[in-house]
């Protein structure tokens, strides 16, 4: 079993940049250049520092760990001012494929939580030839606009309050003006037992100063509700995703025992994984930001999927 105390690693050192698709992606990298690749994808409102304690464990085990800033976060930038600031699920997956192509990574373990888990799920489902394994927090998160139109019970709708807030222009303005306060509120509600300090939050909050951040976040949530259009180039992919494709690559899904964010019950998605599959619930008051709150458990899942577990 790998071991690392949360908060031990506070930075990645010098970040790298690479042109990938429509983006110049900022990313951290560690481990041997010729090692098997692992791509670690963050969510909202988080950033690459969610993996700060995971990456050293993977690198020590011989993996090449790649941790990119998603579009709209950190040092990632659009190559053109005229590119549509699209936040729909398919385009985020295309970003991951473009990054792998740019780094000449043919196949990798895909991992993630929140937005990153959805992206990893999509890559595993639509491009299994590029994915040697999957580690996904909260399991199967592939959705569709049609599914997003279906009403939920009131208690479940309450958990998505920010999505409906973002559907309004007041919500866009409010998020833009209060990015840090908003993110800190989400951190606290999504991980009610995680006692993060100001320094930990501030390291990630700096990534929300990205000039495209608000536009990407707002479009992502409006697209889910069918209130914003995506890109025509993604229409075919979205049709395939709306069918709920089964994932056949080796997979471990994870869930924290204190996740305060909306998330499906593991029993509801177990049938979506047709290959070698296991689910692990991580105890100890672990919330939504599982890689940062429980880096050992997350790293162990990656090592086990990759066949290097101990």
N, C-alpha and C positions, 0 to 999 in steps of 0.2 A: 504494500500500500504506500502511495506517495504521501508526503506530509508537508504542509506549509500552513503557517498561521495567517489568518486573514489580516491584511494590512502590512505584511512583512515587506512586500515590494511596492514601492510607491511611484515608480516611473519605469519607462522602457528605454531610456536613453534617447539617442538621436533617432527621430522618425525618418522614414523614407517616403518618396513620392514616385508614382509611376502613372503614365498615361494609360488609361484602360477604358475603352469605349468612349463615352461622352464625358468622362471624368478624368481629372488628375487626382488619383487616390492617395491619401495619406495613410500610412500603415506602419505598424511595428512588426519587427521580425526578430526571431531568436531561434537558436538551434542550428545544427549542421545544414548547410545548403543542399547537401545531397540526401538528407533524411526524408522519410515519408512526410508529406505535407498535411497540416491541419489548419483549416481556416476557421477562425473564431469570430462570430458575428454578434455585435451588441444590439441592444434595443433602444427604446425611447422611454423615459428621458435619461439615458445612460450613455456611456462611451467606451472606448477601448480599455479604460482602467478597470472595468469589470473583470478583466482577465489578467490583471497585473500579477496576481499570485498563482494563477494557473500556468501561465507561460513558462516560468522557470522549471516547473515540474515536467512539462512536456519536453522542453529542450534537454533537460538532464536525461530523459529517456530516449533521446536520439531523434526527436521529431523536429521538423522545420515548422515552427508556429508562425502563422500570418494573422495579424489582427488589424483589419482595416476600419477606418472611420467610414460609416455609411454616408451616402449623399446627404448633404445638409448638416454634417457634423464635423467638428474639428478642422483639420487641414485639408480635407477633401474639397475640391472645387470643380465646377463645371468648366470645360474647355472653351465653351462659347456662351456669351451672354444671351444668345437667342434660343438656346435649348430650353424646351418646356421643362419646368420644374415639377416633374412627375414623381409622386410618392406611392403609386399603386404597387401591389405585391409582385406582379410579374417583372416589372422593371428593376426592382431591387434584386431579384434573382439573376436577371441579366447582368447587373453590375458585378455580382459574384463570379459569374462565368467569365466576364470580360477581364476581371482581375486575375483569375487563374490563367487565362490566355496570355495576358501581358507578362506574367511572371513565369511563363512556360511550365505551368503545373498541369500535367495531364489529368491526374487523379488526386483526390484529397479526402480526408475525413472532414465533413462539414458539421459544424457545431453552432449552437446559438441559444439565445433566450429572447423572449418578447419578439420584436420585429425580426431579430436575427434567427430565432427558431423557425419562424414562418419561412424566411428566406432559405434556410438550410433544408427544411422540409421540401420546398419547391424544387430545389436543385436535385435532391435525392429522388423525387418523384418523376421529374421530366428529363433529367440528364443522369440517369443512374450509372452510365459509363464513365462519368466524371467523379463519382462519389464512391469511395471505398467503405464508408461507414457514416453513421449519423448519430449525433448526441443532441437531443432536443428537449429543452426545458418546457414543460407543459404539453409535450407530446405533439399531436397533429393539429396544426394551426392554419392549414390552408383553408381559405374561405372564398366567398364570391359576393358580388353586389346583390344578387338575388337573396342569398342567405342573410345578408346584412339588412334587408328590408323587413325581415320577419320580427314581429314584436316578441319580447321576452317578458317573463313575470316581473312585476314591479321591483322586487328586491334585486333582481339581476340587472334591470335597466338602470337602477340607481348606481351600480358599480361603474357604469359607462358614462357617468355624468359629463366627463370632460369631452367625450366624443360629440355629444349634443351641443355642448358649449362651443366647440370648434366649428360647428355647423353654422354659427352666426358670425357676422362681422364684428360684433362686440367681443366674441370669443377670440377671433384672430387678433384684434387690437389688445385684448387683455393678456393673451399669451405673449405677444411681442413685447409688451411693456413690463411684464412680470415673469420673464423666463425662469430666473433662478428660484423665485418664490414658488412658482408653479411646480417646477421639477422637485423641489424639496418636499412639497406636499405629497406628490406622487410617491416619492421614495418612502416617506413615512407611512402612508396608507398601504402601499404595496408590500412593505417589509416592516410590520409593526413592532417586531422584536429585535430589529437590527439597530444597534446603537452606533451608527456611523458618526464620525466627528466632522467638524467644519472643513478641515484640511482634505479629508476624503471626498466630501461633496464638491468642494471648490475645484479639485483637480478635474472632475468630470464636467462641472458646470461651465468651465471655460469653452468647451466644445460647442455649446449652444450659441456662442457669439458668431458662428458661421453665418455669412450673409444670406445664405439660402435656407437657413434652418427653419424659420417660421413657415415659409412657403411650402417646404417639403412636408412638414408635420401636418399642417392644415389640409393639404391636398390628400395625404394618406388617409386621414380620418373621414374627410368628405367623400372620397372615392368609395370607401367601404359602404357608406350609406346610399350610394347612387346619386349623390349631390354634385359630383364633379366627374367629368369625363377623363378617361385615361388616354393612352396613345393607340392609334390604329395598329401600329406595329405589334402591340401586345394583345390584340383582340383574340387571336387564335390561341395563344397561351392561356388567356383567361378562360376561354371556353373549355379548354382541357382541365384547368384547375377547378372549374365549377362542377365538374363531374366527380370530384373527390378522389383523385387517383391514388391507388394503393402504392405504398413504398416497400420495395423489395430488398433494399440494401440492409446489412446488419445494423441494428439500431438499439440504442438504450435511451429511454425517455426518463426524465427526472422531474420530481416535484418537491418543493419545500413544504414542510408540515405547517408553515405559518404564512403561506402566500396570500396576501391580502388583495391582490389584483384579480380581475376576472380570469378564470381559467377552467377548462373542462375537467370533468372527472376522468381519471385514467381508464376506467372501464369503458368509457364512451368511444375511445379511439384505439384500443388495443387491436381491433380487427383491421385497422388501416395499415398494419405492418405485417407483410406476408413472409418476410425473411426471418433470420435469427433475431429474436427480439426479447428484451427484458425491460421492466419498469422498476425504478427505485424511488421510494419516498425518503427524502433526507430529513432526519429528525434534528431537533435542537433549536427550534424557533427560526428555521430558515425560511426567508421570504422569497419575493419575486426575483431579486437580483442574485440568483443562486450561485453563479460562478464567483462572485465577489464575497458572498457570505459563507460559502462552503467550497473553497477552491480545491480541497483534497478530494471531495466527493465528485466534483466535476472532472478533475484531471483523471481520477481513477476510471470514470466512465469512458473517457477518451482512450485511455490505455487499454481497457478491456475490449472496446470495439476494434481497436487496432491490433489486438493480439499481443500487447506488451504489458498486460496487467501483471501484478505480483500478488 
